[in-house]
Structures are given as structure tokens and as C-alpha cells.
Amino acid sequence: MTSVPVPDLGPGPGPGSGPSESTRIPPIHPSNPPRHLTGNQPFTDALASAVARRISESQKPTSASTGASTSTTPSASLLALDQALLYSPALTRGWNAFFSALRTGCTAAVGDDLRELIMCRVAALNRARFMWAQHRALLARAWAARLGAGAEAEAEEKEKASGVLALLQHAPPHAFAPPSAPDPTSEPQTAQQNWRAEGAQLGMDERVLAVLAYTDAMTRDVSVSDAVWAQLKTAFTDEGDGLEQVLVEMTGIIAGYNCGSRFLVALDVGGMKDWDNANE
């Protein structure tokens, strides 16, 4: 089966990388905050925590495409997301703590490949262009590393990583549900089998397909069918006593990035609320 080409959704939306400003709420510039936040200690503390997080992320090997600069100046380090959150210092601190835990505090069973896979699938389902632009290159890198067949296979790995991005963007909701799932909203079983078969060609095993089915159910339905839940548990049974931790963390990542995508789209963060403008 031939994969659909990945459309170009533009550069990552960090400051200086090309996005327009929000049409709904102006970004806060650290050197010129709103009058009521000038000299406000909670704002100062929230700004410091946001800058520290972005600088820390910029020093990681996979951060080249996050849009965060390695500069230590606040305006260069912040993302458009931070510049919206800073209107609420308390929300900024809580947001950074929560998403830092999701990104770096989870068990090794939820590795970079699965985490970025979830983020990009949520972004595609919720049409969150800012999130997609932030994470697509990170997923491509993590997926190539997952395949890891050696330097001679680099071109093939990159091609498969691009195919994964296309699949996440174009597969309809519930495309990865278990074939026996009694869900009237699911794709017909033949179509489901085709999407799952294409995923297998791109290196997706039963664990990955189970994670995608769970992501789709949580994102589109909120309620998760017993069949989808059973598929997820079965896929991670080899985690033994750590199974419940994996399931809780997986659920937290999906829920967290659903929250994030809705915030980004509703406030038009980075001026990127219109997915249709991206030449899908």
C-alpha cells in the first residue's frame, strides 16, 4: 500500500521561526509585560521557570526542531505557547510541572517513540497545527531510532518515519481499533485491516497499534470500549508488576496532550489555528 505524502505544515512555531501572532490574545514579551504583571513576583517566578524549561529542552539532542533557542535571553527561549500561558503565572507553573512530568518522568516503557506518536496523533485528530509542527520532526527522529537497522538503512528508516507521519495524519478515527471491537463508529473491518497492515509495513507492532487505538478512543470518544482497553493491557502484559504504572502514565500523556491541543487551537497560539491553511 502506498503511503500518502506528508504535507508541509510550515516551520516549527517558536519565536523567530516564522509563525504569525495569535489573532485572539497577544503574546507576552518578557521585556514588556502587561502593566498589571510588571514587577509582579509570581509573574517573575513563572517566567523564570518557563525559560529554564525551554533552555533545558534546547540542550537535549532531539530539541533541534522544537523551536526553542539555546539563547539564555527570555524572549529568545520562549515558545508562543509560553507567551500565552504567562498571562496566568499560576497556570504557567502548573503547566510546566505537569508537562515536564509527561515528557521526562514516565517509565521507560513509554519511550520517546510512543510518546511522540501519541502527541502527533492527538495533534492530527484535533487539528492542532502548532503541536504538529512542534513534534513531527521529533517523532520522525524517534521512529528512525526505533527502527535502528544501521547506517546503511538510514534512507529506508527516514522513508518509514515519513510514512508514519502521513499515516497518523490521514488515518480516520478508530482506524487502529481491534477488528473485533463492537463499535458502530469504527471503520469497516476491511478498511481497518488495511490501515493496520500499512502500519505494520512502517514498523508498527501490536503495542503501537494498541496505543493508537487507545489514543483515538480517548480523543474522539472519551469513553474507551472494553475491546480497546483489553488490547492495550494485552500489549503491555510483559511489564509485569509495572503494568498499572504504564497504563496510568499512558492515559496521562494522551489526556495531557488533548488538553494542550485544545488550548493551542482555541487561543490560536502562534497564529496556527487553521489547519486547512496548511495545504493538507
C-alpha positions in Angstrom: 0.0 0.0 0.0 1.4 3.4 -1.0 1.5 6.0 1.8 0.0 9.4 1.3 2.8 12.1 1.2 3.2 14.3 4.3 2.1 17.9 3.6 4.4 20.7 4.5 2.8 22.4 7.5 5.5 25.1 7.7 8.3 25.7 10.2 8.1 25.0 13.9 6.3 27.8 15.6 8.9 29.0 18.1 9.8 32.7 18.2 11.8 33.7 15.2 10.8 30.6 13.2 8.1 32.2 11.1 4.6 31.9 12.7 2.3 34.8 12.9 1.0 36.0 16.2 -2.3 34.9 17.7 -5.4 36.5 16.4 -7.1 36.1 19.8 -4.6 37.0 22.5 -1.3 38.9 22.0 1.8 37.1 23.2 3.5 38.4 26.2 7.1 39.7 25.6 9.2 39.4 28.8 10.7 42.8 28.3 7.3 44.5 28.1 4.7 42.5 30.1 1.2 43.8 30.7 1.1 46.7 33.2 -0.6 44.6 35.9 2.1 42.0 35.7 5.1 44.4 35.8 7.1 43.9 39.0 4.7 41.0 39.9 6.7 38.4 41.8 4.5 35.4 40.7 4.9 36.5 37.1 8.7 36.8 37.5 8.9 33.3 39.0 6.7 31.9 36.3 8.8 33.5 33.6 12.0 32.1 35.2 10.5 28.6 35.3 9.4 28.8 31.7 12.8 30.0 30.4 14.6 27.3 32.5 12.4 24.6 31.0 13.0 25.7 27.4 16.7 26.1 27.9 16.9 22.7 29.4 15.0 21.2 26.4 17.1 23.1 23.9 20.2 21.3 25.3 18.8 17.8 24.5 19.9 16.1 21.3 16.3 15.9 19.9 15.4 19.5 20.6 16.6 21.0 17.3 13.1 21.1 15.9 11.3 22.3 19.0 11.6 26.0 18.1 13.3 26.8 21.3 16.5 28.7 21.1 19.7 27.9 23.0 20.0 31.5 23.9 19.6 32.4 27.6 17.6 35.6 26.9 13.9 35.1 27.8 12.5 36.4 24.6 14.7 34.0 22.5 14.0 30.9 24.7 10.2 31.1 25.0 7.7 29.5 22.7 4.5 31.2 21.6 2.7 28.8 24.0 4.7 30.2 26.9 3.9 33.7 25.9 0.2 32.9 26.1 0.4 30.9 29.4 2.3 33.7 31.1 -0.9 35.8 31.5 -1.6 33.3 34.3 1.5 32.8 36.4 -0.1 30.0 38.4 -1.2 28.2 35.3 2.3 28.6 33.8 4.0 26.9 36.8 1.4 24.1 37.0 1.5 23.5 33.2 5.3 23.3 33.1 5.4 20.9 36.1 2.7 18.7 34.6 4.1 18.5 31.0 7.7 18.1 32.3 6.5 15.0 34.1 4.8 13.7 31.0 7.9 14.3 28.9 10.6 13.1 31.3 9.1 11.4 34.3 7.4 8.4 32.8 8.6 4.8 32.8 11.0 3.6 30.1 8.1 1.5 28.6 6.6 4.8 27.4 9.7 5.8 25.4 10.2 8.7 23.0 8.7 6.9 20.1 5.4 6.1 21.8 5.2 9.5 23.4 5.8 11.4 20.2 3.5 9.1 18.4 0.7 10.0 20.8 1.4 13.7 20.5 1.3 13.7 16.7 -1.9 11.5 16.6 -3.6 13.8 19.0 -2.5 16.9 17.0 -3.8 15.4 13.8 -7.2 14.3 15.3 -7.7 17.7 16.9 -6.2 19.7 14.0 -3.7 21.3 16.3 -1.2 22.7 13.8 1.1 24.2 16.4 1.5 20.9 18.2 2.1 19.0 14.9 4.8 21.5 13.8 6.5 21.1 17.2 6.5 17.3 17.3 6.6 15.9 13.8 10.4 16.0 13.4 10.8 14.7 16.9 8.6 11.7 16.0 10.5 11.2 12.8 13.8 11.0 14.7 12.4 8.8 17.4 10.9 6.4 14.8 14.1 6.2 12.8 15.9 5.4 16.1 13.3 2.7 16.9 13.9 1.0 13.6 17.7 1.3 14.1 18.9 -1.1 11.5 22.2 0.6 11.0 23.7 3.4 9.0 23.2 1.6 5.7 19.4 1.6 6.2 19.2 5.3 7.0 17.3 6.2 3.9 14.8 3.5 4.4 14.3 4.5 8.1 13.7 8.1 7.1 11.2 6.9 4.5 9.3 4.8 7.0 9.3 7.7 9.5 7.8 9.9 6.9 5.2 7.2 6.2 4.3 7.1 9.9 3.6 10.8 9.9 1.4 10.5 6.8 -0.5 7.6 8.4 -1.1 9.5 11.6 -2.4 12.5 9.7 -4.6 10.7 7.2 -6.0 7.6 9.0 -9.5 8.2 10.2 -10.5 8.0 13.8 -10.7 4.4 15.1 -8.7 3.1 12.2 -6.4 1.1 14.5 -9.1 -0.4 16.7 -9.0 -4.1 17.2 -11.0 -5.8 14.4 -13.4 -7.4 16.9 -14.3 -4.1 18.6 -18.1 -3.8 18.6 -18.0 -0.1 17.8 -20.5 1.2 15.2 -18.4 4.3 14.7 -15.4 2.3 13.7 -14.1 1.9 10.2 -15.4 -1.2 8.4 -13.2 -4.1 9.2 -11.6 -4.4 5.8 -10.6 -0.7 5.9 -9.3 -1.2 9.5 -7.2 -4.2 8.3 -5.7 -2.1 5.5 -4.7 0.8 7.9 -3.2 -1.7 10.4 -1.4 -3.5 7.6 0.1 -0.3 6.4 1.2 0.5 10.0 2.9 -2.9 10.2 4.8 -2.2 7.0 6.1 1.0 8.7 7.3 -0.8 11.7 4.3 -0.7 14.0 3.9 -3.7 16.2 0.8 -4.7 18.2 1.9 -2.5 21.1 2.0 0.6 18.8 -1.4 -0.2 17.3 -2.9 -0.7 20.7 -1.6 2.7 21.8 -3.0 4.3 18.7 -6.4 2.7 19.2 -6.4 3.9 22.8 -5.4 7.4 21.8 -8.2 7.5 19.2 -10.8 6.4 21.7 -9.8 8.8 24.4 -9.5 11.7 22.0 -12.7 11.2 20.0 -15.0 9.3 22.3 -13.6 9.9 25.8 -15.2 6.6 26.8 -13.0 3.6 25.9 -14.5 0.3 24.9 -13.6 -2.9 26.7 -12.1 -4.3 23.5 -9.7 -1.3 23.1 -8.8 -1.5 26.8 -8.2 -5.2 26.6 -6.0 -4.8 23.5 -3.9 -2.2 25.4 -3.5 -4.3 28.5 -2.5 -7.4 26.5 0.1 -5.4 24.5 1.9 -4.4 27.8 1.5 -7.6 29.8 5.2 -8.2 29.8 5.6 -5.2 32.0 4.6 -7.4 34.9 4.2 -5.5 38.2 4.7 -2.3 36.4 1.7 -2.7 34.1 -0.6 -0.4 36.1 2.1 2.4 36.1 2.4 2.1 32.3 -1.4 2.3 31.8 -1.7 5.3 34.1 1.1 7.2 32.5 -0.1 6.4 29.0 -3.5 7.7 29.9 -2.0 10.8 31.4 0.1 11.5 28.3 -3.0 11.2 26.0 -5.2 13.3 28.3 -2.5 15.9 28.8 -1.8 16.5 25.1 -5.6 16.6 24.4 -5.7 19.4 26.9 -2.7 21.1 25.3 -4.1 20.8 21.8 -7.4 22.4 22.8 -5.6 25.3 24.5 -3.5 25.9 21.4 -6.3 25.8 18.9 -8.8 27.8 21.0 -6.4 30.7 21.6 -4.8 30.5 18.1 -1.3 30.2 19.7 1.3 31.1 17.1 -1.4 32.1 14.7 -1.7 28.5 13.7 -5.4 27.6 14.5 -6.3 27.0 10.8 -5.1 23.5 9.8 -6.8 23.9 6.4 -4.3 26.7 5.5 -1.5 24.1 5.6 -2.2 22.5 2.2 -3.3 19.2 3.6 
